[in-house]
Amino acid sequence: MAAELYEQKRFPDIWVEILNGNGVTGVAAQYTEFLRDKGFDVQRTDNADNFSYQNTLVIDRSDNR
């Protein structure tokens, strides 16, 4: 099932929010386009609360945490 969804580039149960936390102009928009091309539902693209993030952070909120 997962392989079939991947091949169809559809991920109906996954939505993504991309926040730019490094201060480089256009990074969030670039990755939004990349993920949408892969079939992900990007719900929001914006700046993070600051631009001092050194690493990418992925948060799984599937269990409403």
N, C-alpha and C positions, 0 to 999 in steps of 0.2 A: 504494500500500500504506500509506504513512504517513498519508495523508488518511483512508483507511478506518479505520485504528486510532484516529485522533483522533476521528472521528465516533462510533465505538463506545465511546469513552472507556476504551480498554484499552491499557496500555503494559506488556506482559509482561516486557520486557527491561530495564525501568528501575525501580530501587528507590531510595528517597530516605530520607535521614536528616536531620532538622531539629534544629538545636541553637540554643537561645536565647542569643545573645551580647550582648544589649543590656540585660538586666536588667528589662525590662518584663514583668510577670507575665502569663502566658497567651499570649504571642506565638507560641511554638512550637506550642502546641495549636491556636491559630487557623489557622495556616498548614498544619498537618497536616490539619485538617478540609477546608480549601480544596482542597488537592492531592488528597486522597482523593475528594472530590466530582468532581474532574476526571479520575479514573481512575488516578491514580498509586498505587503501592504504597509507602506510607510505613512503613518498617521500624522506625524508632526516632525518638522525640521526647524531648529531654532538654535540660539546660542545657549551654552550652559551657564551656570551661575557665576562662573569665572573662567579665565583663560589660562590657568596655571596647571591644568591636568597634564601629567607626563605619560599616562598610559590610557588605553582604551578600557572602558568599564562596560560590562554587559550585565544587565539586571533582568532576571527572569521573574516576572510577576504573574505567572500563570496560576498560582494558588492564592492570589490577592494579597500578597505580602507587600 
